[in-house]
Amino acid sequence: MTTPADHAPPGPRIPEAVHRRRWAILGVLMLSLLIVVLDNSILNVAVKTISTPAPTGLGATQSQLEWAINAYTLVFAGLLFTAGLVGDRLGRKKVLIGGIVVFGIGSALAAESGSADQLIGYRALMALGAAFVMPATLAVLMNVFERQEQPKAIGIWAGGVGLAIAIGPITGGVLLDHFWWGSVFLINVPIVIIALALMIWLVPDSRDPRPGRLDPVGVVLSVVGLVLLVYGIIKGGELADFTDAKVLATIFAGVAVLAGFVIYEKRSDHPSLDVTYFKNKVFSAAMAAIALVFFALMGVTFFSVFYTQSVRGYSPLQSGLLLLPLAVAQIIFAPRARLVVDRFGNKATTTGGLVLIAATLGAFATFEADTPIWILEVVFFLMGVGMAHIMTPTSVVIMQALPREKAGSASALSNTFRQVGGALGIAVLGSVLSTSYRNGIEGKLGALPPGLRDTAGESIEATLGVASKLGAQGKALVTPANDAFLHAMHLTALCGAGVAVIGAVVVALFLPGRPPAGQQGEREQELVVAAE
């Protein structure tokens, strides 16, 4: 005979002292997340300034700009697996503190870079620190909130990304209007100091009672494979020739190393990437959705800065303010996306978000030099709405697919796929943009001296930079440069939209729909019991 006690819910697993300050802890975690995301959103506004010749900028080429972004994302993605395991083993608080200190040091050094190559190196150092910060924030969150509060907390955490997207471009624009380009990195240092003090005071430590062994071979294979693949793609765009022998060899070598990584991880008894997780179609579809949406979004964000600043003539601050609707939409809708999931289910919510993203990316293919700016603002807002309804439900699916003690690994996987998707988006769509632009402008550069033609064809900023030094002859290049860029942007936007459509098909096929009310209640109870 059962008694009421047999059906009583399990007691709280979180100490009362931690439970009382859980929302303050979430605030500290979001501040840590803020600086990691802030760095890339600030850089997006600064790329045009950094591409300007010294003393204003570093005279970075388009391929160097892509590497300045991808050096961060590739190191970040390659180390996230190991960073999650180190946090599980040593304690998430220790890893958070160490990671944020390294990130702060890298930021200070990046601000004083004397060349584009130095900047790329210091960005990689920043990524080393960020890789240990990101998975630890979500792992700590999963350990200070009870299961029933986790979706709400993850929604707020995801909204922090929107806040960073809002603050980053505006902050970057203000700094670039008043200070030198390096100030966009130096601004991280005071935020790091504040976050460090609050972490030491508030954040509790936690670890996996059965942590996995580290996997240095897997880490090296994943980083080398990704770097080779992305290098080949970027080099192909730089040369406007993907049939070049060196480009093809590098791309194939990257694919081969990544295939070796998967085989090694499958056979390893302590893999950093447990490929058995991907036997779960729901888990795999959620990962694919995150990777594909960031593939499309990061590529479009990269070229939209040149559209607003180079073609439309807006300042860095104005360009940053133009991104505000995207961020506001995320802040508004990310914490509320769980309510949409409750009503319509993960499949409908995420598929709808990806379809909306595809439509907004497709809208970029219609933009011209004189398109009313309010249309761009509406498109950015809708893009933020779509992103909010993808990130929150997929994050919840991924984090709840694995046991709580593997929270660091789940977070690392989620963020790795996001970063790899973003890096490949910048590489692939950036190369489409570069190749299309070079093909469109080459026929207009015949009047230039041979030595300048190759330089002027690299990007719209390079063309305009050469034009500014040639007086009346240079002015004749401005309109062809704008026309070539707009054509290249239209093609790139359609490619991004196509990727988002593929993501929508994947989640429509494999993510679960909304279960009947009775089954939903039973499933929620199962999750609570399983978590204990």
C-alpha positions as CSV (number, residue, x, y, z in Angstrom):
1,M,0.0,0.0,0.0
2,T,1.4,3.4,-1.0
3,T,1.2,6.5,1.2
4,P,1.1,10.2,0.3
5,A,4.7,10.3,1.2
6,D,5.6,7.9,-1.6
7,H,4.3,10.4,-4.1
8,A,5.8,13.5,-2.4
9,P,8.1,15.5,-4.7
10,P,11.9,15.1,-4.0
11,G,13.3,17.7,-1.5
12,P,15.3,20.6,-2.8
13,R,18.8,19.6,-3.8
14,I,20.3,23.1,-3.6
15,P,21.5,24.6,-0.3
16,E,19.2,27.3,1.0
17,A,21.9,29.9,1.1
18,V,22.6,29.3,-2.6
19,H,18.9,29.2,-3.4
20,R,18.2,32.6,-1.9
21,R,20.9,34.3,-4.0
22,R,20.3,32.4,-7.2
23,W,19.0,35.4,-9.1
24,A,22.0,37.5,-8.1
25,I,24.3,34.6,-9.2
26,L,22.5,34.6,-12.5
27,G,23.2,38.3,-12.8
28,V,27.0,37.7,-12.3
29,L,26.9,34.9,-14.9
30,M,25.2,37.2,-17.4
31,L,27.9,39.8,-16.8
32,S,30.5,37.2,-17.5
33,L,28.6,36.2,-20.6
34,L,28.2,39.8,-21.6
35,I,31.9,40.5,-22.0
36,V,32.5,37.3,-24.1
37,V,29.6,38.2,-26.5
38,L,30.3,41.9,-26.3
39,D,33.7,41.5,-27.7
40,N,32.5,40.1,-31.1
41,S,29.5,42.5,-31.3
42,I,31.9,45.5,-30.7
43,L,34.3,44.2,-33.3
44,N,31.6,43.9,-35.9
45,V,31.2,47.7,-35.8
46,A,35.0,48.3,-35.7
47,V,36.0,46.2,-38.7
48,K,35.7,49.1,-41.2
49,T,37.9,51.3,-38.9
50,I,40.5,48.6,-38.4
51,S,40.6,48.1,-42.2
52,T,41.5,51.8,-42.7
53,P,45.2,52.4,-43.1
54,A,47.3,53.7,-40.2
55,P,47.2,55.8,-38.2
56,T,43.4,55.6,-38.1
57,G,43.4,51.8,-38.2
58,L,45.7,48.9,-39.0
59,G,45.1,48.7,-42.8
60,A,43.7,45.1,-42.4
61,T,42.7,43.3,-45.6
62,Q,39.3,41.6,-45.7
63,S,40.9,38.2,-45.2
64,Q,42.7,39.6,-42.1
65,L,39.4,40.9,-40.8
66,E,37.9,37.5,-41.2
67,W,40.8,36.0,-39.3
68,A,40.5,38.6,-36.6
69,I,37.0,37.3,-36.0
70,N,37.7,33.6,-36.7
71,A,40.9,33.4,-34.6
72,Y,38.6,34.1,-31.7
73,T,35.8,31.7,-32.7
74,L,38.0,28.8,-33.8
75,V,40.1,28.8,-30.6
76,F,37.0,29.3,-28.6
77,A,35.2,26.4,-30.3
78,G,38.2,24.1,-30.3
79,L,38.8,24.4,-26.5
80,L,35.2,24.4,-25.3
81,F,35.0,20.6,-24.9
82,T,38.2,20.6,-22.8
83,A,37.1,23.7,-20.9
84,G,33.8,22.1,-19.9
85,L,35.7,19.0,-18.7
86,V,38.3,21.1,-16.8
87,G,35.4,22.9,-15.1
88,D,33.7,19.6,-14.2
89,R,37.0,18.3,-12.8
90,L,38.5,21.3,-11.0
91,G,35.4,23.3,-10.2
92,R,33.4,25.7,-12.3
93,K,34.1,28.8,-10.1
94,K,37.9,28.3,-10.4
95,V,37.6,27.9,-14.1
96,L,35.4,31.0,-14.4
97,I,37.8,33.1,-12.5
98,G,40.9,31.9,-14.4
99,G,39.2,32.3,-17.8
100,I,38.0,35.8,-17.2
101,V,41.5,36.9,-16.0
102,V,43.1,35.5,-19.2
103,F,40.4,37.2,-21.3
104,G,41.1,40.5,-19.6
105,I,44.9,40.2,-20.3
106,G,44.2,39.4,-23.9
107,S,41.9,42.4,-24.3
108,A,44.5,44.8,-22.9
109,L,47.1,43.4,-25.3
110,A,44.8,43.5,-28.3
111,A,44.1,47.2,-27.7
112,E,47.8,47.9,-28.2
113,S,48.3,45.7,-31.3
114,G,50.8,47.2,-33.8
115,S,49.6,45.2,-36.8
116,A,46.7,43.1,-38.0
117,D,48.7,39.9,-37.4
118,Q,49.3,40.9,-33.8
119,L,45.6,41.6,-33.3
120,I,44.8,38.1,-34.7
121,G,47.2,36.5,-32.2
122,Y,45.8,38.5,-29.2
123,R,42.3,37.7,-30.2
124,A,43.3,34.0,-30.0
125,L,44.5,34.6,-26.4
126,M,41.2,36.3,-25.6
127,A,39.4,33.2,-26.9
128,L,41.5,31.0,-24.7
129,G,40.0,32.8,-21.7
130,A,36.5,33.0,-23.1
131,A,36.5,29.2,-23.8
132,F,36.7,28.6,-20.0
133,V,34.1,31.3,-19.2
134,M,31.2,30.4,-21.5
135,P,30.5,26.7,-20.6
136,A,31.1,27.4,-16.9
137,T,28.3,30.1,-16.8
138,L,25.7,27.7,-18.1
139,A,26.9,24.8,-15.9
140,V,26.8,27.0,-12.8
141,L,23.3,28.1,-13.8
142,M,22.1,24.4,-14.1
143,N,23.5,23.8,-10.6
144,V,21.9,26.8,-8.7
145,F,18.4,26.5,-10.2
146,E,15.9,23.7,-9.5
147,R,14.7,21.8,-12.6
148,Q,11.4,23.6,-12.9
149,E,13.1,27.1,-12.9
150,Q,15.8,26.2,-15.4
151,P,13.9,27.0,-18.6
152,K,13.1,30.5,-17.2
153,A,16.7,31.0,-16.1
154,I,18.0,29.8,-19.5
155,G,15.6,32.2,-21.2
156,I,17.0,35.1,-19.2
157,W,20.5,33.9,-19.8
158,A,19.8,33.8,-23.6
159,G,18.4,37.3,-23.3
160,G,21.8,38.4,-22.0
161,V,23.1,37.6,-25.5
162,G,20.6,40.1,-26.9
163,L,21.7,42.7,-24.3
164,A,25.4,42.2,-25.4
165,I,24.3,42.6,-29.0
166,A,22.7,45.9,-28.1
167,I,25.4,47.3,-25.9
168,G,28.3,46.1,-28.1
169,P,27.7,48.1,-31.3
170,I,26.6,51.2,-29.5
171,T,29.5,51.1,-27.1
172,G,31.9,50.5,-30.0
173,G,30.4,53.4,-32.0
174,V,30.7,55.8,-29.1
175,L,34.3,54.7,-28.4
176,L,35.3,55.0,-32.1
177,D,33.8,58.4,-32.3
178,H,36.0,59.7,-29.5
179,F,39.0,57.3,-29.1
180,W,41.3,55.1,-31.2
181,W,40.3,51.7,-32.5
182,G,42.0,49.9,-29.6
183,S,39.5,51.3,-27.1
184,V,36.9,48.7,-28.3
185,F,39.1,46.0,-26.6
186,L,40.3,48.1,-23.7
187,I,36.7,48.6,-22.5
188,N,36.6,44.9,-21.6
189,V,39.2,45.4,-18.8
190,P,37.0,47.3,-16.2
191,I,34.1,44.9,-16.9
192,V,36.4,42.0,-16.2
193,I,37.5,43.6,-12.9
194,I,33.9,44.1,-11.7
195,A,32.8,40.6,-12.8
196,L,35.9,39.1,-11.0
197,A,35.0,40.7,-7.7
198,L,31.4,39.6,-7.9
199,M,32.3,36.0,-8.8
200,I,34.6,35.7,-5.8
201,W,31.8,37.0,-3.6
202,L,28.7,35.3,-4.9
203,V,29.2,32.3,-7.1
204,P,29.3,28.9,-5.5
205,D,31.7,26.2,-6.7
206,S,30.5,23.0,-8.2
207,R,32.0,20.0,-10.0
208,D,31.1,16.7,-11.6
209,P,31.5,13.9,-9.0
210,R,32.7,11.6,-11.9
211,P,34.5,13.9,-14.3
212,G,35.8,12.6,-17.6
213,R,39.5,12.4,-18.5
214,L,41.0,15.2,-20.6
215,D,41.5,14.5,-24.3
216,P,44.5,16.5,-25.6
217,V,44.7,14.5,-28.9
218,G,41.0,15.2,-29.7
219,V,41.5,18.9,-28.9
220,V,44.5,19.2,-31.3
221,L,42.7,17.3,-34.1
222,S,39.6,19.4,-33.8
223,V,41.5,22.8,-33.8
224,V,43.8,21.8,-36.6
225,G,41.0,20.5,-38.7
226,L,38.8,23.5,-38.3
227,V,41.7,26.0,-38.9
228,L,42.7,24.2,-42.1
229,L,39.1,24.1,-43.4
230,V,38.4,27.7,-42.6
231,Y,41.8,28.8,-43.9
232,G,41.1,27.1,-47.2
233,I,37.7,28.7,-47.5
234,I,39.0,32.2,-46.7
235,K,41.9,31.8,-49.1
236,G,39.6,30.7,-51.9
237,G,37.5,33.9,-51.4
238,E,40.7,36.0,-51.3
239,L,41.9,34.6,-54.6
240,A,38.3,34.4,-56.0
241,D,39.3,30.9,-57.1
242,F,38.2,27.8,-55.3
243,T,39.8,25.6,-57.9
244,D,43.3,26.7,-56.9
245,A,45.4,23.6,-56.0
246,K,46.5,25.0,-52.6
247,V,42.9,26.0,-51.7
248,L,41.6,22.6,-52.5
249,A,44.4,20.8,-50.8
250,T,43.9,22.8,-47.6
251,I,40.1,22.3,-47.6
252,F,40.4,18.6,-48.2
253,A,43.2,18.3,-45.5
254,G,40.9,20.0,-43.0
255,V,38.0,17.7,-43.8
256,A,40.3,14.7,-43.5
257,V,41.6,15.8,-40.1
258,L,38.0,16.4,-38.9
259,A,37.0,13.0,-40.1
260,G,40.0,11.5,-38.2
261,F,38.8,13.5,-35.1
262,V,35.4,11.9,-35.3
263,I,36.8,8.4,-35.7
264,Y,39.3,8.9,-32.8
265,E,36.5,10.3,-30.6
266,K,34.3,7.3,-31.4
267,R,37.0,4.8,-30.4
268,S,38.3,6.7,-27.4
269,D,37.3,5.7,-23.8
270,H,37.5,9.3,-22.7
271,P,36.3,11.4,-25.7
272,S,36.0,15.2,-25.4
273,L,33.1,14.9,-27.9
274,D,30.9,11.9,-27.1
275,V,29.5,11.1,-30.5
276,T,26.9,8.8,-29.0
277,Y,24.9,11.8,-27.9
278,F,24.2,12.4,-31.6
279,K,22.3,9.1,-31.8
280,N,19.4,11.1,-30.3
281,K,17.8,12.8,-33.3
282,V,16.2,15.5,-31.1
283,F,19.6,16.4,-29.7
284,S,21.2,16.4,-33.1
285,A,18.5,18.5,-34.7
286,A,18.8,21.1,-31.9
287,M,22.6,21.3,-32.4
288,A,22.1,21.6,-36.2
289,A,19.6,24.4,-35.7
290,I,22.1,26.4,-33.5
291,A,25.0,25.8,-36.0
292,L,22.9,26.8,-39.1
293,V,21.3,29.9,-37.6
294,F,24.7,31.2,-36.5
295,F,26.2,30.3,-39.9
296,A,23.7,32.5,-41.5
297,L,23.6,35.3,-39.0
298,M,27.4,35.8,-38.5
299,G,27.9,36.0,-42.2
300,V,25.2,38.5,-42.7
301,T,26.3,40.6,-39.7
302,F,29.8,40.7,-41.2
303,F,28.7,42.3,-44.5
304,S,25.9,44.4,-43.1
305,V,28.5,46.7,-41.4
306,F,30.1,47.4,-44.8
307,Y,26.6,48.1,-46.2
308,T,25.7,50.6,-43.6
309,Q,29.1,52.3,-43.3
310,S,30.8,52.0,-46.7
311,V,27.7,52.1,-49.0
312,R,25.3,54.1,-46.9
313,G,27.9,56.4,-45.2
314,Y,26.9,55.9,-41.6
315,S,29.4,56.5,-38.8
316,P,30.4,53.6,-36.5
317,L,28.0,54.9,-33.8
318,Q,25.1,55.3,-36.2
319,S,25.9,51.8,-37.5
320,G,25.8,50.5,-34.0
321,L,22.4,52.1,-33.3
322,L,21.0,50.6,-36.4
323,L,21.5,47.1,-34.8
324,L,19.5,48.1,-31.8
325,P,16.2,46.7,-33.0
326,L,17.8,43.2,-33.3
327,A,19.0,43.4,-29.7
328,V,15.8,44.8,-28.3
329,A,13.8,42.0,-29.9
330,Q,16.1,39.4,-28.3
331,I,15.8,41.1,-24.9
332,I,12.0,41.2,-25.2
333,F,11.4,37.7,-26.7
334,A,14.1,35.4,-25.4
335,P,12.8,35.2,-21.8
336,R,9.3,34.7,-23.1
337,A,10.0,32.1,-25.8
338,R,9.4,29.3,-23.3
339,L,5.8,30.5,-23.2
340,V,5.5,30.0,-26.9
341,V,7.1,26.5,-26.6
342,D,4.6,25.6,-23.8
343,R,1.7,26.5,-26.2
344,F,3.0,25.3,-29.6
345,G,5.9,22.9,-28.8
346,N,9.6,23.0,-29.7
347,K,9.1,22.0,-33.3
348,A,6.7,24.7,-34.3
349,T,8.5,27.4,-32.3
350,T,12.0,26.6,-33.7
351,T,10.8,26.0,-37.3
352,G,8.9,29.3,-37.2
353,G,12.0,31.1,-35.9
354,L,14.2,29.7,-38.7
355,V,11.7,30.5,-41.4
356,L,11.6,34.1,-40.1
357,I,15.4,34.2,-40.1
358,A,15.4,33.0,-43.8
359,A,12.9,35.6,-44.7
360,T,14.9,38.4,-43.1
361,L,18.1,37.3,-44.8
362,G,16.3,37.1,-48.1
363,A,15.2,40.7,-47.5
364,F,18.9,41.8,-47.7
365,A,18.9,40.6,-51.3
366,T,16.5,43.5,-52.1
367,F,18.4,46.3,-50.4
368,E,19.9,49.1,-52.6
369,A,22.0,52.2,-51.7
370,D,18.8,54.2,-51.3
371,T,16.5,51.7,-49.6
372,P,14.6,53.5,-46.8
373,I,16.4,52.9,-43.5
374,W,13.3,52.0,-41.6
375,I,13.0,48.8,-43.7
376,L,16.4,47.8,-42.5
377,E,15.3,48.4,-38.9
378,V,12.2,46.3,-39.3
379,V,14.3,43.5,-40.8
380,F,16.8,43.6,-37.9
381,F,13.9,43.5,-35.4
382,L,12.3,40.5,-37.0
383,M,15.7,38.8,-37.2
384,G,16.0,39.3,-33.4
385,V,12.5,37.8,-32.9
386,G,13.4,34.8,-35.0
387,M,16.7,34.2,-33.1
388,A,15.0,34.4,-29.7
389,H,12.6,31.7,-30.7
390,I,15.5,29.4,-31.8
391,M,18.1,29.9,-29.1
392,T,15.9,29.5,-26.0
393,P,14.0,26.2,-27.0
394,T,17.1,24.6,-28.5
395,S,19.2,25.5,-25.4
396,V,16.6,23.9,-23.1
397,V,16.4,20.8,-25.3
398,I,20.2,20.4,-25.3
399,M,20.8,21.1,-21.6
400,Q,17.9,18.8,-20.5
401,A,19.0,16.0,-22.8
402,L,22.0,15.1,-20.6
403,P,22.3,14.5,-16.9
404,R,22.9,17.5,-14.7
405,E,26.4,16.5,-13.7
406,K,27.3,16.7,-17.4
407,A,26.0,20.3,-17.6
408,G,29.5,21.6,-18.5
409,S,29.7,19.1,-21.4
410,A,26.2,20.0,-22.7
411,S,27.0,23.7,-22.5
412,A,30.4,23.2,-24.3
413,L,28.7,21.2,-27.1
414,S,26.0,23.9,-27.5
415,N,28.5,26.7,-27.7
416,T,31.0,24.8,-29.8
417,F,28.3,24.2,-32.5
418,R,27.3,27.9,-32.3
419,Q,30.9,29.1,-32.6
420,V,31.8,26.6,-35.4
421,G,28.6,27.5,-37.3
422,G,29.5,31.2,-36.9
423,A,33.1,30.8,-38.0
424,L,32.1,28.8,-41.0
425,G,29.4,31.4,-41.8
426,I,32.0,34.2,-41.8
427,A,34.4,32.1,-43.8
428,V,32.0,30.7,-46.4
429,L,29.6,33.7,-46.8
430,G,32.6,36.1,-46.5
431,S,34.3,34.2,-49.3
432,V,31.1,34.3,-51.4
433,L,31.0,38.1,-50.8
434,S,34.7,38.5,-51.6
435,T,34.7,36.4,-54.7
436,S,31.5,38.0,-56.1
437,Y,32.8,41.5,-55.3
438,R,36.2,40.9,-57.0
439,N,34.5,39.5,-60.1
440,G,32.2,42.5,-60.2
441,I,34.8,45.2,-59.8
442,E,37.7,43.7,-61.8
443,G,36.4,45.1,-65.1
444,K,36.3,48.6,-63.7
445,L,39.9,48.7,-62.5
446,G,41.6,48.6,-65.9
447,A,42.6,52.3,-65.7
448,L,44.6,51.8,-62.4
449,P,48.3,51.0,-62.4
450,P,48.9,47.2,-62.3
451,G,50.2,47.2,-58.8
452,L,47.0,48.8,-57.4
453,R,44.5,46.7,-59.3
454,D,45.0,43.6,-57.1
455,T,44.9,45.6,-53.9
456,A,41.8,47.6,-54.9
457,G,39.9,44.4,-55.8
458,E,40.1,42.8,-52.4
459,S,37.1,44.6,-50.8
460,I,34.9,47.6,-51.1
461,E,36.9,49.3,-48.4
462,A,40.1,48.6,-50.3
463,T,38.6,50.0,-53.5
464,L,37.4,53.2,-51.7
465,G,40.8,53.5,-50.0
466,V,42.6,53.5,-53.4
467,A,40.0,55.8,-54.9
468,S,40.5,58.4,-52.1
469,K,44.1,58.8,-53.1
470,L,43.5,59.2,-56.9
471,G,41.5,62.4,-56.9
472,A,39.1,62.8,-59.9
473,Q,40.1,59.5,-61.4
474,G,39.3,57.8,-58.0
475,K,35.8,59.3,-57.8
476,A,34.8,57.4,-60.9
477,L,35.3,54.2,-58.9
478,V,32.9,54.9,-56.1
479,T,29.7,54.1,-57.9
480,P,31.0,50.9,-59.5
481,A,32.4,49.8,-56.1
482,N,28.9,50.3,-54.5
483,D,27.2,48.5,-57.4
484,A,29.6,45.5,-57.2
485,F,29.2,45.3,-53.4
486,L,25.4,45.4,-53.5
487,H,25.4,42.6,-56.1
488,A,27.8,40.6,-53.9
489,M,25.7,41.3,-50.8
490,H,22.5,40.1,-52.6
491,L,24.1,36.8,-53.6
492,T,25.6,36.3,-50.1
493,A,22.2,37.1,-48.4
494,L,20.4,34.5,-50.6
495,C,23.1,31.9,-49.7
496,G,22.4,32.7,-46.0
497,A,18.7,32.4,-46.5
498,G,19.1,29.0,-48.1
499,V,21.1,27.8,-45.1
500,A,18.3,28.9,-42.7
501,V,15.7,27.1,-44.8
502,I,17.8,23.9,-44.5
503,G,17.8,24.4,-40.7
504,A,14.0,24.8,-40.8
505,V,13.6,21.6,-42.6
506,V,15.9,19.7,-40.2
507,V,14.0,20.9,-37.0
508,A,10.6,20.4,-38.6
509,L,11.6,16.7,-39.3
510,F,13.3,15.8,-36.0
511,L,12.3,18.1,-33.1
512,P,9.4,16.9,-31.0
513,G,6.0,18.5,-31.4
514,R,3.8,19.6,-28.6
515,P,2.7,16.5,-26.6
516,P,-0.9,16.1,-25.3
517,A,-1.5,17.9,-22.0
518,G,-1.5,14.7,-19.9
519,Q,1.7,13.4,-21.4
520,Q,3.3,16.8,-21.0
521,G,2.6,16.8,-17.3
522,E,3.9,13.2,-17.0
523,R,7.1,14.1,-18.9
524,E,7.8,17.1,-16.7
525,Q,7.4,14.9,-13.6
526,E,9.8,12.3,-15.2
527,L,12.4,15.0,-15.8
528,V,12.2,16.3,-12.2
529,V,12.6,12.7,-10.8
530,A,15.3,11.8,-13.3
531,A,17.2,15.0,-12.4
532,E,17.3,14.0,-8.7
